[in-house]
């Protein structure tokens, strides 16, 4: 009796093949992705999140074409110009076009958000999967280490790591990635603890499947849904953290355009030139709001209970 027969005994009793029991369109990954996409588009406000994310990606990829000016070009004759036809978002204290700097700042925010979350995703999922599957002393050691990291406020820990590593976008991404590792580790561990007790995992173990195969083939595919939701939400928090680090002067090095550094430059001119802070602040707000709405939509689509409701 093979592994499929243990998991689905009726396949052996009536002599039917597995592909005769389940349709390819419904069971295959392409069919599942197509069905999830349709349900996501029907979810309220999730479309807005997709539009915002698509717009940010478009601006980041084609900033050199879309931006009307060089973001670092200084024109002293246009210092602190209010929004006008020539400069839609006005200019800063050095005569640089704010709209162009906001557009180029989307590159930094998107890069930091995606790469730092990828670092947290890889590290947290590995730790959580190992801890949840093995349990015992391995679980205790790994999760106590995660508790130690989670005990620090996120911004304080990111600030300490960035200060130790030095300024720069690369070090900021490493710091933000380390900060969010415990969140992914806890999530994956909780899911792995539940999945490892399922019948199909017991069946695979009784057939002699190795630990590595069980974790990757039977446990990991069943814990990915909440991870996708957590990752979409974490990108927004990573963008806020990067903006905070740049605002404090330990993030992106000037004159590179960054939404956080633009807030740092603009808060000194809140009374005389509020547009210097409004533009990057609005960009952060809309981007994070879109990512949160997209995350809520993904949670509704991927959670069967919420999907039925």
DOTOR-434866 format. One record per atom (N, C-alpha, C): z, y, x. Coordinates in steps of 0.001 Angstrom, whole numbers, plus 524288, in hexadecimal, padded with zeros to 5 digits. Each point is the difference from the previous one (the first is absolute). Layout:
residues N
ZYX...
end
This chain:
residues 309
800007FB4A8035A80000804B67FCA680000804D5803707FC6B803AF7FF177FFA18048E803658035D8046F7FDEA7FFBA8045D802DF803558046E7FEA77FE888024C7FAB37FAEC800277FEC57FE5D802197FAF8801F27FCA77FB828002B7FADB800D2801DF7FC8B7FBD9805C3800C77FEF5803058011A8041B80590800F27FF2C800E2805077FCF07FCE2803F480147800C3805047FD617FDDD7FFDF7FA777FBAD7FD347FF2C7FD927FFBC7FAE07FEDB7FA487FEB3803CA7FCDE7FE2C7FF577FA687FF2A7FBB97FEB97FC177FEF2803607FC347FC187FEC87FC0D7FA9B7FF7A802447FF118025B8049B7FADD7FF9F802727FEE97FA6E80199804067FCEF801657FF1F7FAB0801B27FFE07FC457FB5B802B98015E7FBBB8003D7FC7C7FB937FADA7FFB67FD157FD75804887FF237FB307FFD97FCFE7FB307FFDE8037C800BE7FFF7805297FBAC7FF818039B7FCD0804EC800B3801CF804577FDDC7FCFA804CA8008C801258028F8052E7FC3C802CD8020B8009F802C6804FB802A2805337FF02802758022F80405802B3804FC7FF3B7FC6D804447FE067FB068000C801D17FC9B8043B7FE4A7FE467FF517FA558011B7FB7D7FDAB7FECF7FF447FA8480485801BC7FC83804808009D80250804908019B7FCF68006A805F47FFE17FF28802908048380073805A08006A7FA8D80236800E47FEB7804317FD357FAEF8027B800C98000780301805197FB6D8000E8028C7FFA5802A480517800D7805CF7FF7F7FE238023C7FBA380066805A77FF628059E801BD7FF518031D7FCBF7FD3E80568801867FEFE803827FED98049F7FF167FB9C802BF803907FE628041C7FE98802328054B7FB0C8015E800DB7FE58801DE805138021F80563801318004A80170804F98020680529801687FC998046F7FE1A7FAC27FF247FFC27FC8C804277FE2E800DD800FC7FA308007C7FBC07FCFA80100800A67FA71805458028F7FEF1803FB7FE7F802FE80528802607FF587FFDF805CA8015E7FD1F80162804337FF9C805798018A7FD13803267FBEB7FBE87FDB47FDC67FD04802BA7FBF680360800EF7FB29803057FC137FE87803578008B7FB69804468040D800F68024B7FFF1804BE80414803D68013D7FDCB80585800197FB2C800A1801E27FD8F805308002C7FF238021A7FA7C7FE3B7FC9C7FC767FF31801B87FA9A8051D801A87FD7D804137FCFF800DA8050A801647FDA880235804F38026F7FF08800DA80515801F2804B6802907FD63804DA7FDD27FADE7FFB77FF127FD308047A7FDE4801AD801377FA72801F17FC0D7FD29801DE800EA7FAAB8059A8020D7FFE2802A97FFE48047380569801D38003380027805F18001680366802337FCD68005B805A97FFA7801B98026A805307FD5A8042E801778011B803318049A7FEC17FD46805307FF067FADF7FFEA7FE8A7FD68804E07FAAA801E7801DA7FC92801637FC517FAEA802238017D8008480511802F5803D18033E7FE75800E7804E1802E18019A7FEE280598803567FC13800B48018F7FE8D805467FB6C7FE258033D7FC7F7FCF37FD9F7FB5A7FE37802CE7FC7E804918017D7FF69803C67FC777FCBA8048C801208024D803288048380527800DA7FFEF80287802F4804317FF6D7FD3880536800FB7FADF8000C7FF797FD0C804D67FA5F80018801F07FC427FF737FC6C7FA89800448018C7FE8A8054F802288021C8042D7FDB37FEDD80547801E680243800DC80570804CD7FE39800DF802628009A8052B7FCEB7FCF88041D7FE5C7FB3C7FEAB7FCDF7FCE9803AD7FACC802AA801137FD8D8022B7FBF37FB05802BF800BA800A8804B88038C8040B8032B7FF1A800E48049A803408012D7FE7C8059C803017FBC0800B3801477FE538054E7FB297FE23802F67FC927FD327FD477FB5D7FDE4802967FBE18042B8010A7FF79803BF7FC747FBCC803DE8006C80228805838009D8046B80085802B18025B8051F800C57FC5C803A8802F27FD2E7FDFC803CC7FC6D80347803047FB908023D7FCCC7FEB27FD747FBA37FBC2801CD7FC9A8021B8036D7FB988047F7FE8F7FDDB80218802BC7FB73802B38052080185802D18001880452803018049F801867FC528048E80128801098048D7FDC77FC7080475800D980073802798056B8046E7FF428029C800CF8026C8051F802597FC06803C47FFE380152804ED802D57FD04803EB805D7800DE7FF1B803177FBDE7FF7980590800C87FEBD80314802C68043F7FE1180002804C4802CE8027E804517FDAC805438017F7FC05801BB7FD2C7FD7B804FA801458037A804907FE608015280350803CD80358804837FF017FCAE804EA7FF84800D0802CD7FBA87FD43804F17FF0F80425804217FEED8013C802FE803FE80456803B37FF8E7FEEB804467FC037FB18800F77FEC17FEC2803EB7FC0A801497FE147FA84800BE7FAEE7FF568011B7FDCA7FAD4805857FDD77FF938039F80220802EF8055B7FE087FFF680288800EE7FAB0802717FBE37FDDD802FB800417FB1B7FCC6802407FB877FB297FE377FF897FCB1801977FBA9801607FCCC7FB2C80063802967FB82801247FD4E7FB1E7FB487FCB47FE61800DC7FC1A7FC947FB917FCDC7FE2D7FBA0803657FDD47FB397FEBF801967FB6E8030A7FE6A7FB437FC6E8000F7FB6D802447FEFA7FB3D7FCF7800177FEB77FDF8805668016C802F58040A7FEEA7FE4A80557803DB7FBDA801C7804DB8007D7FE4F8041B7FC3C8016A802E97FE957FAF87FEB17FB827FDBE802067FE947FAD7805EC7FF7A7FFFC802517FE1C80439805AA7FF7D800658026A804268037D7FD06803EF80183801F3804168036B7FFEB7FE67805B48026C803378034E800577FEEE8059A805B280048801BE801157FDD9804A38055E7FFF1801F6800EF80489803BA8044D7FFCD802DB8017C8044F803697FC8A8007B804CA7FC9B7FC3A800EC7FC558003D8045C7FA5E8009A7FE267FF47800EA7FB027FACA800BD7FDE27FCFC7FAF87FF17802A47FB907FFFC7FD617FB007FF1F7FF8E7FEE97FA227FBB17FDA87FE6F7FF0A7FED57FA85803A27FB977FE358032B801067FC02803E37FC317FE417FD6B7FB677FD457FBDA800F27FCFF7FD527FBB27FD627FDF47FC0D803F67FDB2801E6804337FE027FC7880408804617FCEB802898046E80285800DC804667FD5280270802747FC027FC4180005801307FAE9801EE7FC2F7FC397FC6F7FB3C7FFDB7FAE3800E8800317FC477FBA67FFEF800A77FCA2804DB8005B802678048E800BF7FCFD804CC805697FD868002C803D4802717FD748052F7FDB47FFCD8002A7FAF27FCF47FC3F7FF2F7FC717FFCA7FB137FD237FEF67FB75803AF7FD39800F18044D7FF1D7FBE0803DD8051D7FE288025380344803B280184805047FEAB80267803727FD1A7FC1D80061802017FB3C8036C7FD967FC1F7FE317FA837FEA37FADA7FF5B7FF387FE027FAD47FEA3800A87FC34804887FEF4801CC804B78008E7FC9680490805A87FE5F800C98037F803BD7FFBA805897FEC6800B1801E87FC687FBA37FE818012D7FB2D801C87FCCF7FBA17FE327FA5E8005D7FB077FF29801167FDE07FAB480024801E57FCF0804BB7FFDD80261804A0801707FD1C804B8805D97FEED8002A80335803DE7FEA6805A47FF2280023801AD7FBEB7FBFD7FDA2800117FB62801447FC097FC1A7FE0F7FAA9801CA7FB977FFD0802BC7FE247FB0580218803D87FDC7803F680234803678034B803F77FE41803BD804C17FDD67FD1C801D0802E37FC148047C7FE2C7FCF37FEB27FB0C7FD027FB337FF9A7FE197FE647FB707FCFA800007FB14803587FDB38005A804AA7FFC27FB6B8036E805737FE5E801C28030C803B5801F18053D7FEBC801E08039C7FE387FBAE80006802D57FB92803847FE9E7FBBF7FE9D7FAE07FD677FAF17FF007FF407FE6E7FB197FD78801327FB4D803737FF2D8008780514801387FBA58037E805D67FECC7FFFD80334804188007F805A67FF3580015801E87FDDA7FAC97FE2E802437FBB1801B97FE377FADF7FE457FA827FEC17FB397FE8F801A37FE0F7FAC07FEEF8030E7FBE980314801058011A804F3802F97FC54803388059D7FF877FE058026E804787FECE805697FFE47FE28800787FD367FAC27FC68801107FC5F8004E7FD997FADE7FED57FA33800137FC767FE51803787FE9D7FA77800158041A7FCC4802CC801D1801C480478803BA7FCE6803188058E8007B7FDFC80195804C07FE5980550800A87FE1B804067FF1780451804DA7FF277FE7A804247FEB7803B9800E58043D80404800DB7FE57804DF801308039A804357FB6880399801407FB3D7FDF17FF9E7FB648034B800F37FFDC804817FC22801057FED37FB1C80018804067FBF980445804008010E8049D7FE28801798045D80389800F67FED5803C6804797FDFE7FDF68044D7FEFA8034C804917FBCA8040A7FED27FBAD7FE3E7FDB47FBAC803917FEF78016F8042F7FC02802837FE787FBD08012E803C57FBE68046D803AC80170803A47FE4780363803F3803B2801C47FD9480433803767FBFC7FE71802F37FD21803EE802FB7FD30803D97FC767FDBA7FE147FBBB7FD7F803777FC3A803FA8038B7FD56804A77FDEF7FEF48041F803387FDAF8018D80470803AD800157FEDD805088015F8040E803C97FBED8045F800017FAF97FE917FFAA7FBEC804057FFC48003C8030B7FAE3800E17FD327FBB280020802927FAE7804C38037E7FF56804027FF5180337804B8803377FF897FEF9805AF801787FC01800EE803437FEBD8055B801937FC818028A7FBDE800DD804F57FED07FC36802C37FCA07FA957FFE58027A7FC0E7FF5E7FCBF7FAAB7FF38801F67FE488046F8038D800D7804DA7FE627FE348047180319802FE800718051D805237FEFF7FFCD803278004F804BF7FE4A7FBE1803F77FF187FB3B7FE2F7FE487FBD88037F7FA978012A802367FC62801DA7FCB47FACB8015F801E68004280479803E88036B803C77FF0A800A180464803978022D7FE358053B803C67FC5F7FFE4802457FE04804D87FC027FCE18032D7FCFB7FCAC7FD577FC127FCDD802CA7FBC680380802437FE35803D47FCFF7FBED80382801E6801F28034C8048A804D5801B97FFC0802308030C80452800647FCBB804F2801407FAF47FF5C800657FC92804947FAA57FEBB802467FC1F7FF3C7FCB07FAC77FE9F801D47FCD5804B9801A78011C8047F7FDB97FD07804B0801357FC84801967FB7D7FE16804D28001D7FCA2802007FBE57FABD7FD3D800257FD3E800337FBA47FAD77FDAD7FFB07FF5A7FCD57FB0F7FB307FFB37FE1F7FF027FD3B7FB1E800F57FA25800937FED77FDD8804A4800D97FA6F800D8805BE7FE917FFB5803488030D80294805A17FEF67FFD78023D800E07FA8D7FDD4803D27FD29801CA800E17FA9E7FEC27FB487FC8D7FB737FDA9800C77FE9B7FB6C7FCE3803877FB5E801498013A7FF53804FD803887FBC48018580561800D17FD90801F1804D58004580531801277FDDB800317FF0B7FA1E7FC10801E57FD2E7FFF37FF477FA547FF6F7FA3E7FEA57FCCC7FD22802F97FF6A7FA667FF0C8051A7FD10800A8802F78014680414805057FD69800E9803D38013C7FB917FFD5804D27FE1B803A7801A07FBEA7FF4B7FCC77FB0B7FB287FE9D7FEAF7FEF07FD5D7FB0A7FF987FA16800848010D7FDD88048F800067FA50800988042B7FD697FC94804E5801FD7FFC5803EB7FD5E7FCC37FE7E7FF8A7FA437FD44803E47FDE07FE847FFC37FA777FC647FB607FEF47FC247FF38803647FC757FB957FF4F802C37FAD58012B803667FFF4803EA802BF7FB2B8015C803737FE2C7FB7B802DC803817FD988035B7FE8D7FB9B7FCCD7FE017FB667FBA2802A77FEE67FCBF7FE6B7FB9B7FDB77FA8A800D27FDCA7FF14804A17FD957FAEA8010C804207FBBB800388047980125802388042C7FC0D80043801A47FE4F7FA8A800CD803C37FC83801957FEA67FAB47FBF77FCAD7FD327FB068014D800BB7FBE27FCE47FD907FFA87FA8F802748008D7FFAF805397FF9E7FAF4802AC804807FC697FE84804AA802277FF408046C7FCC67FE607FF007FD617FAC17FD49802BA7FC897FED37FDC97FAE47FB887FC13800457FBE98015F802F07FB557FCB680011800F87FAE1802E58034D8000F803F4800BB7FB43803218027C7FB887FCE280246801317FB76802607FBF37FCC57FC4F7FDFE7FBCB7FB39801E77FFD77FC517FE427FC047FE317FA658010E7FDFD7FD827FBE17FE717FA828006A7FB7A7FF33803BE7FC4B803AB800107FB7F7FF27803688017A8006C805C0803FF8031C80140801DB8003580568802C27FAE780164803247FDF87FC6D8028A7FAF7800E37FBFF7FBA1800A07FBDC8003C7FCDC7FBEC7FC0B800667FD378004B8053E7FECA804B5801BB7FD6A8009F80511803827FE268046B8050D801187FF8D803A47FE478041B800757FA0C800137FFF37FD807FB66800627FA527FFCF7FB177FD5C802127FB9E802BE7FFE37FB247FDE08021D7FF89800B4805E7803EF802698024E800118009F805AB7FDA680502801FD7FF1F803DE7FCA37FDE3804FB801C3803E4802B8803977FE0B8026A8042180362802B4803B580222805127FDD2803FE8020F8029280278804D27FE307FC208048C8000D7FCE7800618040E7FC44804568006C7FC067FFC07FB957FE1E7FB5E7FED47FC357FF5F7FBC780272801427FAB5804C57FE5C7FF228028B801147FB02800B9805DE7FF3A801B5802B180427800E58059C7FF857FAF3802F27FEDC7FBC27FE95802B97FB1D802EA7FF667FCD47FE347FB4E800267FAF87FECC7FC9C7FDE57FBEB80290800037FAA4805107FF4A7FFB78028A7FF507FAF3803BE804767FE8C8028B80264803D6803C58041D7FEC77FD798055F800347FD32801268043D7FDD58053D800B17FC75801B67FB7D7FC4A7FCC97FE247FCA9801D87FBAA802F8801547FB0B804A97FDDB7FF57802FC800EA7FB3C803D6804848006D80018802B7804678037680480800947FCE9804F9801147FAD47FFBF7FFBA7FCD180486801747FFD8804377FBCD8008D7FE8F7FB077FF8C803D97FBC6803F1804768008E8051A7FEEF80075803A680465800B17FF46802E6805277FDE27FD60803EE7FF178029A805087FBC38041E7FF777FBE97FED97FCF97FBCB803C17FF2F8021B804E87FD588034E7FF457FC2580256804777FD4D8036C8031F803B78034A7FD55802FD80378802A3803B17FCE2802FB8041C7FBAA7FDC9801C47FCD480292804067FD9A805017FDE07FE0F7FFE07FB2D7FDA3804B47FDC6803FD804607FF66804C37FEA47FE9680422803F47FF95801CB801DA8055D800227FC6F803D5801D680163805367FC58803CE802B27FAEE7FFD87FEC87FC54803AD80266801828059A7FE8D80178800D87FB18801AA8052F7FE62804E8801C2802D5803D77FC7980077804C880169802D97FEDF800FA805C27FC527FD20802417FE97800D28057B7FD878055A800C37FCCE801B27FC4B7FDA0805368005C804328043A7FFCF803DE7FF467FC8F80445803D47FFB480329800048050A801177FB6880229802FF7FFB1804D97FD1B8028B8047F7FADB7FF118005F7FCE480280804248000A805E57FF677FF8D801DE7FB1E80026805A77FF2080548802418019B8043B7FD237FEED8052F801D680191800868002B805ED7FE087FBF5802B1800437FFF6805B07FCD580473802537FB57800E97FDEA7FCC180448801FA80279805477FEC1802888005D7FB7D802A8804DE7FE998046A8012F803D2802A87FBD8801D18044B800B0803B37FE1E80098805A27FAF57FF6D800DD7FDD6800E18052D7FFD27FB528038C800BE7FB337FDE77FFE47FB508034D7FBB57FC3D7FE4F7FC7F801D07FCB27FBCB7FCAA7FE1F7FAEC80111802E17FC24801A87FD167FAD28010C8023180038804DE803667FD7A7FFA38047780003804658039A7FC208042C7FE448018C805068002B7FC4B804367FECE7FBDD80051804517FB58801E97FED17FE5B8027F7FB0C7FDB37FC417FC07800E17FAD2800957FDE17FC487FC43801EA801407FA817FC568002D7FC4E8015E801537FA9F803097FB917FD8680493801387FE01803577FC417FD4A802C0802DB7FB9C800867FD6C7FB89802738028A7FB8B805998019880137802D97FCC6802E68055C8015B8015E8004D8049F803B17FCA680023803FF8000080465803A87FE37805067FD507FC877FF827FC257FE64804A57FD1480483802327FCC8803427FC8E7FDE6804B0801DB7FD4B803B3802BC803C18006B7FDF6804B88034C8026D803FC7FE13805768014A7FAE1800998005F7FDC8805218013C80065803B87FB5B7FFD67FDE67FB367FFC48035F7FB7380531801C07FDDF8043F7FD2280136804F8801807FD84801F980541801F87FE1A801CB804858019A8051D8020A7FD55804767FD127FBE57FEC17FD077FD09804117FD4C8000F7FF1E7FA1E8043E7FDC57FDF68003D7FEC97FA6C7FF97804EC7FCA08021780458801C87FFDF804C67FCE07FABF802CB800737FDC980021804BF7FB36802F3800DA7FB137FCC77FF18800337FAE88013E7FB617FCA97FF85801977FAA27FDF6801837FF9C7FB09801DB7FAF77FDEF7FBC87FBCF7FFF87FB0380195800157FBD07FC1C7FFEB800027FC7B804CD80270801C18043B800427FCCB804AC8033A7FB0B7FF18803D38004A7FC938034B7FB767FED37FE597FD367FB087FDCD802E77FC427FE937FDAD7FAFD7FBB57FBED800B37FC128012E803357FB877FC7980091801937FAB38024C802937FFCE804968018D7FADB802098041C7FD5B7FC9D803908030C7FDAE803E57FDA27FC8C7FD7C7FD807FB407FC1D8029E7FDBD7FD3C7FDC17FB897FCFB7FB21801897FDC57FFFF804AD7FD207FB67801D8803A27FB4D80080804A6800D180223803CF7FBBD80076801AA7FE207FA988011C803A67FC87801D47FE9F7FAC37FBF97FCC47FD117FB23801D07FFE07FBF17FD487FD057FEE77FAA38025A7FFD17FFAB8053D7FEDD7FAFF80283804477FC017FEF2804DF80189800AD804577FC607FF218006B7FE897FA397FF15803C07FC8B800157FED67FA5D7FBC27FC077FEAB7FB51800B78021D7FBCF7FC427FEFE801467FA94801FB802547FFA28049D801757FAEB802298044B7FD6A7FCBC803B7803047FE20804277FDCC7FCBA7FDDF7FE157FAC77FC6D802F77FDAD7FDA77FE417FB1B7FCBC7FB16800D57FD487FFC3804697FD027FB4C8013B803A17FB5F800CE80466800DE802A8803CA7FBD3800BF8023F7FE0C7FAE7801258039B7FC60801EE7FE617FADC7FBE37FCDC7FD0F7FB16801A88007F7FBD97FD0E7FD777FF617FA9580241800547FF8A8051D7FFB07FAE080277804917FC8B7FE638049E8024C7FF7F804877FCED7FE557FF357FDEB7FA7A7FDC7803407FC997FEFB7FE477FAAB7FBF17FBA97FFD47FC06800688034F7FBC67FC237FFFF801C37FADC80266802E68003E8044A801607FB4D802E3804D87FD427FDE280329802AE7FCE0804947FD8B7FDA27FE747FDDD7FAA87FFF37FADC7FF3C7FE497FDCA7FAFF80332801EB7FB5C8050B800E6800B380346801B27FBAF7FE7D805707FE3C7FF3E803A7803DD7FE70805467FE9C7FA6F800217FDF17FC9C7FC948020D7FA977FFCB7FE2D7FFB77FE6A7FA45803277FC1D7FE7D800067FE6F7FA7880238804307FC91803E2802DC801FB8026A804167FCDD7FC3E804887FF13
end
